[in-house]
Amino acid sequence: MGSGSKPNPSADDGAWQRNVIEKLATAALSEQKTARRWGTFFKSLTFGYLLILLLMLFGVFGGDKKSFEAHTALIEINGVIQAGGDVTADAVISSLKDAYDNKGTKGIILRVNSPGGSPVQAGIINDEIRRQKKLHPAIPVYAVVEDICASGGYYIAAAADKIYVDKASIVGSIGVLMDGYGFTEAMKKVGVERRLMTAGENKAMLDPFSPVNPHHQELAQAMLNEIHEQFKTVVRQGRGARLKETPETFSGLFWSGEQSIKLGLADGMGSAEYVAREVIKQEDIVDFTYQDDFASRIAKRIGASASAAIGEVLSKQLVDSGQIRLR
């Protein structure tokens, strides 16, 4: 083409069309790749769940670890007693049922290391231990205290036939408490006004942002006293004539394991191994403490990980699709 030649409009149009086609093709391929990645991801996730369910169904993980040979059953009472917490009534009751149903169980040890917790959860466990003892009088139940057996922990231990401690264990704290905070003075200092409306004269009972109401305080104290009496009854029933009751027994005080024996709160010193070997006469200990099996734990972890991964990927896709950028 000579220097004086004019541009060819048709050639420019062709180049522009090719560029548009190339961009559309590239975008289509990118979408297909994204769709394939998502499809692979969800297929893998579904396959993983199905695999775990099949393994659980056929008992590949966690199987039946309980021995049918003669043994001592161990159930851990370890941590705070509360619904959804370290120690729950459902978990302990399940453990007790498994231990009692096993033909090889010759005795049960409740190994307690708990500062207490919910009187409701502890009460349910205490009731179940006593019920199972009536159903299985030939299988003794012993509580073995490690570091601490206080409050709700002792509420549970009191149901055992005997309680064994270490000389330095902390035992007792037979009392009930309800605690909270009051912010009325702080609100005055910062100039905050409390605007509270209720339907029901006692609905705002013990509201931390309102002044103490003597009537509400009296009602709360009556409830605490009632629960305390229930606790005292459980201890008296469990310990019987062994309890050397004094004015301080139910005051909320706690004692060393050595002193608790003198007070009749415990029967002797010994570890779980000692009780299994010397008292139950079955040295082989089998742990019946309830816990999720391996497959359940893996399934939960996969579920949590998958949720996090999906959230992250979706967020990225939404940001990219809208051309949003954080600088």
Secondary structure as a PSIPRED ss2 file (coil, helix, strand):
# PSIPRED VFORMAT (PSIPRED V4.0)

   1 M C   1.000  0.000  0.000
   2 G C   1.000  0.000  0.000
   3 S C   1.000  0.000  0.000
   4 G C   1.000  0.000  0.000
   5 S C   1.000  0.000  0.000
   6 K C   1.000  0.000  0.000
   7 P C   1.000  0.000  0.000
   8 N C   1.000  0.000  0.000
   9 P H   0.000  1.000  0.000
  10 S H   0.000  1.000  0.000
  11 A H   0.000  1.000  0.000
  12 D H   0.000  1.000  0.000
  13 D H   0.000  1.000  0.000
  14 G H   0.000  1.000  0.000
  15 A H   0.000  1.000  0.000
  16 W H   0.000  1.000  0.000
  17 Q H   0.000  1.000  0.000
  18 R H   0.000  1.000  0.000
  19 N H   0.000  1.000  0.000
  20 V H   0.000  1.000  0.000
  21 I H   0.000  1.000  0.000
  22 E H   0.000  1.000  0.000
  23 K H   0.000  1.000  0.000
  24 L H   0.000  1.000  0.000
  25 A H   0.000  1.000  0.000
  26 T H   0.000  1.000  0.000
  27 A H   0.000  1.000  0.000
  28 A H   0.000  1.000  0.000
  29 L H   0.000  1.000  0.000
  30 S H   0.000  1.000  0.000
  31 E H   0.000  1.000  0.000
  32 Q H   0.000  1.000  0.000
  33 K H   0.000  1.000  0.000
  34 T H   0.000  1.000  0.000
  35 A H   0.000  1.000  0.000
  36 R H   0.000  1.000  0.000
  37 R H   0.000  1.000  0.000
  38 W H   0.000  1.000  0.000
  39 G H   0.000  1.000  0.000
  40 T H   0.000  1.000  0.000
  41 F H   0.000  1.000  0.000
  42 F H   0.000  1.000  0.000
  43 K H   0.000  1.000  0.000
  44 S H   0.000  1.000  0.000
  45 L H   0.000  1.000  0.000
  46 T H   0.000  1.000  0.000
  47 F H   0.000  1.000  0.000
  48 G H   0.000  1.000  0.000
  49 Y H   0.000  1.000  0.000
  50 L H   0.000  1.000  0.000
  51 L H   0.000  1.000  0.000
  52 I H   0.000  1.000  0.000
  53 L H   0.000  1.000  0.000
  54 L H   0.000  1.000  0.000
  55 L H   0.000  1.000  0.000
  56 M H   0.000  1.000  0.000
  57 L H   0.000  1.000  0.000
  58 F C   1.000  0.000  0.000
  59 G C   1.000  0.000  0.000
  60 V C   1.000  0.000  0.000
  61 F C   1.000  0.000  0.000
  62 G C   1.000  0.000  0.000
  63 G C   1.000  0.000  0.000
  64 D C   1.000  0.000  0.000
  65 K C   1.000  0.000  0.000
  66 K C   1.000  0.000  0.000
  67 S C   1.000  0.000  0.000
  68 F C   1.000  0.000  0.000
  69 E C   1.000  0.000  0.000
  70 A C   1.000  0.000  0.000
  71 H E   0.000  0.000  1.000
  72 T E   0.000  0.000  1.000
  73 A E   0.000  0.000  1.000
  74 L E   0.000  0.000  1.000
  75 I E   0.000  0.000  1.000
  76 E E   0.000  0.000  1.000
  77 I E   0.000  0.000  1.000
  78 N E   0.000  0.000  1.000
  79 G C   1.000  0.000  0.000
  80 V C   1.000  0.000  0.000
  81 I E   0.000  0.000  1.000
  82 Q C   1.000  0.000  0.000
  83 A C   1.000  0.000  0.000
  84 G C   1.000  0.000  0.000
  85 G C   1.000  0.000  0.000
  86 D C   1.000  0.000  0.000
  87 V E   0.000  0.000  1.000
  88 T C   1.000  0.000  0.000
  89 A H   0.000  1.000  0.000
  90 D H   0.000  1.000  0.000
  91 A H   0.000  1.000  0.000
  92 V H   0.000  1.000  0.000
  93 I H   0.000  1.000  0.000
  94 S H   0.000  1.000  0.000
  95 S H   0.000  1.000  0.000
  96 L H   0.000  1.000  0.000
  97 K H   0.000  1.000  0.000
  98 D H   0.000  1.000  0.000
  99 A H   0.000  1.000  0.000
 100 Y H   0.000  1.000  0.000
 101 D H   0.000  1.000  0.000
 102 N C   1.000  0.000  0.000
 103 K C   1.000  0.000  0.000
 104 G C   1.000  0.000  0.000
 105 T E   0.000  0.000  1.000
 106 K E   0.000  0.000  1.000
 107 G E   0.000  0.000  1.000
 108 I E   0.000  0.000  1.000
 109 I E   0.000  0.000  1.000
 110 L E   0.000  0.000  1.000
 111 R E   0.000  0.000  1.000
 112 V E   0.000  0.000  1.000
 113 N E   0.000  0.000  1.000
 114 S E   0.000  0.000  1.000
 115 P C   1.000  0.000  0.000
 116 G C   1.000  0.000  0.000
 117 G E   0.000  0.000  1.000
 118 S C   1.000  0.000  0.000
 119 P H   0.000  1.000  0.000
 120 V H   0.000  1.000  0.000
 121 Q H   0.000  1.000  0.000
 122 A H   0.000  1.000  0.000
 123 G H   0.000  1.000  0.000
 124 I H   0.000  1.000  0.000
 125 I H   0.000  1.000  0.000
 126 N H   0.000  1.000  0.000
 127 D H   0.000  1.000  0.000
 128 E H   0.000  1.000  0.000
 129 I H   0.000  1.000  0.000
 130 R H   0.000  1.000  0.000
 131 R H   0.000  1.000  0.000
 132 Q H   0.000  1.000  0.000
 133 K H   0.000  1.000  0.000
 134 K H   0.000  1.000  0.000
 135 L H   0.000  1.000  0.000
 136 H C   1.000  0.000  0.000
 137 P C   1.000  0.000  0.000
 138 A C   1.000  0.000  0.000
 139 I C   1.000  0.000  0.000
 140 P C   1.000  0.000  0.000
 141 V E   0.000  0.000  1.000
 142 Y E   0.000  0.000  1.000
 143 A E   0.000  0.000  1.000
 144 V E   0.000  0.000  1.000
 145 V E   0.000  0.000  1.000
 146 E E   0.000  0.000  1.000
 147 D E   0.000  0.000  1.000
 148 I E   0.000  0.000  1.000
 149 C E   0.000  0.000  1.000
 150 A E   0.000  0.000  1.000
 151 S C   1.000  0.000  0.000
 152 G H   0.000  1.000  0.000
 153 G H   0.000  1.000  0.000
 154 Y H   0.000  1.000  0.000
 155 Y H   0.000  1.000  0.000
 156 I H   0.000  1.000  0.000
 157 A H   0.000  1.000  0.000
 158 A C   1.000  0.000  0.000
 159 A C   1.000  0.000  0.000
 160 A C   1.000  0.000  0.000
 161 D C   1.000  0.000  0.000
 162 K E   0.000  0.000  1.000
 163 I E   0.000  0.000  1.000
 164 Y E   0.000  0.000  1.000
 165 V E   0.000  0.000  1.000
 166 D C   1.000  0.000  0.000
 167 K C   1.000  0.000  0.000
 168 A C   1.000  0.000  0.000
 169 S C   1.000  0.000  0.000
 170 I E   0.000  0.000  1.000
 171 V E   0.000  0.000  1.000
 172 G E   0.000  0.000  1.000
 173 S C   1.000  0.000  0.000
 174 I C   1.000  0.000  0.000
 175 G C   1.000  0.000  0.000
 176 V C   1.000  0.000  0.000
 177 L C   1.000  0.000  0.000
 178 M C   1.000  0.000  0.000
 179 D C   1.000  0.000  0.000
 180 G C   1.000  0.000  0.000
 181 Y C   1.000  0.000  0.000
 182 G C   1.000  0.000  0.000
 183 F C   1.000  0.000  0.000
 184 T H   0.000  1.000  0.000
 185 E H   0.000  1.000  0.000
 186 A H   0.000  1.000  0.000
 187 M H   0.000  1.000  0.000
 188 K H   0.000  1.000  0.000
 189 K H   0.000  1.000  0.000
 190 V H   0.000  1.000  0.000
 191 G C   1.000  0.000  0.000
 192 V C   1.000  0.000  0.000
 193 E C   1.000  0.000  0.000
 194 R C   1.000  0.000  0.000
 195 R C   1.000  0.000  0.000
 196 L C   1.000  0.000  0.000
 197 M C   1.000  0.000  0.000
 198 T C   1.000  0.000  0.000
 199 A C   1.000  0.000  0.000
 200 G C   1.000  0.000  0.000
 201 E C   1.000  0.000  0.000
 202 N C   1.000  0.000  0.000
 203 K C   1.000  0.000  0.000
 204 A C   1.000  0.000  0.000
 205 M C   1.000  0.000  0.000
 206 L C   1.000  0.000  0.000
 207 D C   1.000  0.000  0.000
 208 P C   1.000  0.000  0.000
 209 F C   1.000  0.000  0.000
 210 S C   1.000  0.000  0.000
 211 P C   1.000  0.000  0.000
 212 V C   1.000  0.000  0.000
 213 N C   1.000  0.000  0.000
 214 P H   0.000  1.000  0.000
 215 H H   0.000  1.000  0.000
 216 H H   0.000  1.000  0.000
 217 Q H   0.000  1.000  0.000
 218 E H   0.000  1.000  0.000
 219 L H   0.000  1.000  0.000
 220 A H   0.000  1.000  0.000
 221 Q H   0.000  1.000  0.000
 222 A H   0.000  1.000  0.000
 223 M H   0.000  1.000  0.000
 224 L H   0.000  1.000  0.000
 225 N H   0.000  1.000  0.000
 226 E H   0.000  1.000  0.000
 227 I H   0.000  1.000  0.000
 228 H H   0.000  1.000  0.000
 229 E H   0.000  1.000  0.000
 230 Q H   0.000  1.000  0.000
 231 F H   0.000  1.000  0.000
 232 K H   0.000  1.000  0.000
 233 T H   0.000  1.000  0.000
 234 V H   0.000  1.000  0.000
 235 V H   0.000  1.000  0.000
 236 R H   0.000  1.000  0.000
 237 Q H   0.000  1.000  0.000
 238 G H   0.000  1.000  0.000
 239 R H   0.000  1.000  0.000
 240 G H   0.000  1.000  0.000
 241 A H   0.000  1.000  0.000
 242 R H   0.000  1.000  0.000
 243 L C   1.000  0.000  0.000
 244 K C   1.000  0.000  0.000
 245 E C   1.000  0.000  0.000
 246 T C   1.000  0.000  0.000
 247 P C   1.000  0.000  0.000
 248 E C   1.000  0.000  0.000
 249 T C   1.000  0.000  0.000
 250 F C   1.000  0.000  0.000
 251 S C   1.000  0.000  0.000
 252 G C   1.000  0.000  0.000
 253 L C   1.000  0.000  0.000
 254 F E   0.000  0.000  1.000
 255 W E   0.000  0.000  1.000
 256 S E   0.000  0.000  1.000
 257 G H   0.000  1.000  0.000
 258 E H   0.000  1.000  0.000
 259 Q H   0.000  1.000  0.000
 260 S H   0.000  1.000  0.000
 261 I H   0.000  1.000  0.000
 262 K H   0.000  1.000  0.000
 263 L C   1.000  0.000  0.000
 264 G C   1.000  0.000  0.000
 265 L C   1.000  0.000  0.000
 266 A C   1.000  0.000  0.000
 267 D C   1.000  0.000  0.000
 268 G E   0.000  0.000  1.000
 269 M E   0.000  0.000  1.000
 270 G C   1.000  0.000  0.000
 271 S C   1.000  0.000  0.000
 272 A H   0.000  1.000  0.000
 273 E H   0.000  1.000  0.000
 274 Y H   0.000  1.000  0.000
 275 V H   0.000  1.000  0.000
 276 A H   0.000  1.000  0.000
 277 R H   0.000  1.000  0.000
 278 E H   0.000  1.000  0.000
 279 V H   0.000  1.000  0.000
 280 I H   0.000  1.000  0.000
 281 K C   1.000  0.000  0.000
 282 Q C   1.000  0.000  0.000
 283 E C   1.000  0.000  0.000
 284 D C   1.000  0.000  0.000
 285 I E   0.000  0.000  1.000
 286 V E   0.000  0.000  1.000
 287 D E   0.000  0.000  1.000
 288 F C   1.000  0.000  0.000
 289 T C   1.000  0.000  0.000
 290 Y C   1.000  0.000  0.000
 291 Q C   1.000  0.000  0.000
 292 D C   1.000  0.000  0.000
 293 D C   1.000  0.000  0.000
 294 F H   0.000  1.000  0.000
 295 A H   0.000  1.000  0.000
 296 S H   0.000  1.000  0.000
 297 R H   0.000  1.000  0.000
 298 I H   0.000  1.000  0.000
 299 A H   0.000  1.000  0.000
 300 K H   0.000  1.000  0.000
 301 R H   0.000  1.000  0.000
 302 I H   0.000  1.000  0.000
 303 G H   0.000  1.000  0.000
 304 A H   0.000  1.000  0.000
 305 S H   0.000  1.000  0.000
 306 A H   0.000  1.000  0.000
 307 S H   0.000  1.000  0.000
 308 A H   0.000  1.000  0.000
 309 A H   0.000  1.000  0.000
 310 I H   0.000  1.000  0.000
 311 G H   0.000  1.000  0.000
 312 E H   0.000  1.000  0.000
 313 V H   0.000  1.000  0.000
 314 L H   0.000  1.000  0.000
 315 S H   0.000  1.000  0.000
 316 K H   0.000  1.000  0.000
 317 Q H   0.000  1.000  0.000
 318 L H   0.000  1.000  0.000
 319 V H   0.000  1.000  0.000
 320 D H   0.000  1.000  0.000
 321 S H   0.000  1.000  0.000
 322 G C   1.000  0.000  0.000
 323 Q C   1.000  0.000  0.000
 324 I C   1.000  0.000  0.000
 325 R C   1.000  0.000  0.000
 326 L C   1.000  0.000  0.000
 327 R C   1.000  0.000  0.000
